[in-house]
Amino acid sequence: MQAEDAARFDHEGRLRLIIEAVPNAMVMVDGRGGIVLVNSEAERAFGYSRDEFVSMRVEQLVPERYRRAHQGHRDSFFAAPDTRGMGVGRELFGLRKDGTEIPIELGLNPITIGDERFVLAAIIDITERLRGQAAADAAREDVLRRSILDTIPFSIIATDRGGRILTANPAAETLLGYRPEELIGSWLTKIDAEPRDRDADGSPMLAGAVGTEVEWTYRRKDGRLIPVNEVIVDLGGDDASPAGFLAIAYDITKRIEVRARVEFMANHDALTSLPNRAKLMRHLDRAIAKAAAEGSEVALLLLDLDHFKRVNDSLGHHVGDELLLQVAERLHSWIRRGDLIARLGGDEFVIVFGGVTARADLTARLDELHTALGPVVVHGYELLVTASTGGAVYPDDGSSASQLLKHADVAMYRAKAAGRNNAQWFEPAMLEESNDKLSLSAALRHAVVAGELSTVYQPLLDLETGRLLGFEALARWRSADLGPISPERFIPVAEDSGLIRELGGWVLRQACADVAALQREIGRNLRLAVNVSPRQLRGTAWLDEVLAALDESGLEPDQLEVEITEGLLIDDHGDAVELLERIRRHGVKIVVDDFGRGYSSLAYLSRFPIDKIKIDKSFVQQIESVDASAAIVDAIIVMAHALGLTVVAEGVETTEQHRYLTARGCDEVQGYLYSHGLPRHEVAAAVRRLEASADVGVVAG
């Protein structure tokens, strides 16, 4: 036993000599964590004496936050001891006697003395190494920052805490046109095109702007203004005040241009670049507010180009667009300073007059306006431009922008109804009429459902023989609330509201059924004429509706005549005419009603699917005696016969008119001279009376 103790003592002595010679701190620990041996470098590094060391556990050399983990590592090491190199696996700190921490690297070596295991820890203070690394890293980061600043596409200008420029990167030089040396020492305000907040000494107040992105404007060396997005960054400092600032900015010229373009598009018409409805309403609101404050007036005109659809349909939309552009240019050159012209869409333009003092001045300007429009040459076509114009004046005709526009629209429709190419100023009676149409439209919708509508039948006779040929079916309305309502009132309302399709379809089906029953009662075939609205000819549903009505009633297609207005020949050269051609191929006859009242001519008749024309009753009523001169009636009969068309005179009321038409070779007639429109139950008796009369021309209805 004494020999073993001597050997162990000798072994520890030699180990002590070895670790004393090592330049690192060396600490030997037993399996329980007790320190059993240290060298002088360990005493120097941790500040403990050898006697203090050997009374300590190794965890006391570790900061308290690491002790539990360290104990776990120590236990696992003794369970499977192996040599571990310096700094392997984790960040380590040592705790000195004075409580300060030092960064360390640790190497572990297992040692066995006798039957007992120990670990010898080599500890290196790496404080200086880390300082060196930090300095190297800082140098590298500075180079990296400088590289980033030099290559980043943003303008970056560094200032001191007072706002004087210290340096600028190449992007700032490119943006501003200044060399860095031309900026250094100047206030940041040197590059500003807007007044930046300043202190009393003239230095820019940058601290209050830190962290907020703003749209700003710089002025280049050459004087050109550059819109930028700018943010001020605090560089920080050792005390409460910053060491300086960075002004970081980039050019937003493209953004401003795009935003301006989007704003322009949102407020202007795409074709003419005139203000649109949104901008018009804002302008009107401001004008009305100003007029209210000054006690003045605001006048608004709504122009709708006459027959613009004809231009699009006959010459093409490219001609129509060019016409709109030229009209916009003429209106723009005609308006005065303070006026505004806008396009609402389609062929509608609005003019707002500024500085209105008297209606007489407005009337004079209206005359100038219609003269200014005049003929326009577009793609080689000379087009006569006229407009239906409605006007309204604040405060008499409305107290708001929407009211003025609504009332001008009402007046414009009155101008259209008055024959177009004229101007009408709003009057309250117009609104009453408009409201009456709305009420009438609602009542008409109810009438269709409630069965208030009926049909009457006016006889159509062969002028030469007096023989009954058939009937024209006419719609009648007796309202439970309003009483009898004339077709002159409710047919236009049905057209405007779209009810004409439903109304026309009902009349067609009812009339086909009634005439089929009448001809069975009378014992021979009869013709039926029904009026067709241009609205019914939109789409192909009408053709199916006609064929179904014929099939259900048993009438043959050649017994049906559909009457259209002559305006349809001009206003629609496409789908409607093609639809008429299709129905005509089935055998149905096409008749032009009220011929001569519109803008058509006999030249159109040779190009469209027409079988018959009806002379408008206004021309027939000009015939006062057998010797009267009715040149228009004569011309229509002669030219229609030359084209192979049958001629009907409607509205015949006197025997003189009957004789005159007979002498001129008119083919067919209808009118009050023969019979007014008859309800279904009176028709058969009237037919027998007409055909029994020896002198058809003098039979009164």
Disulfide bonds with the S-S distance in Angstrom:
none
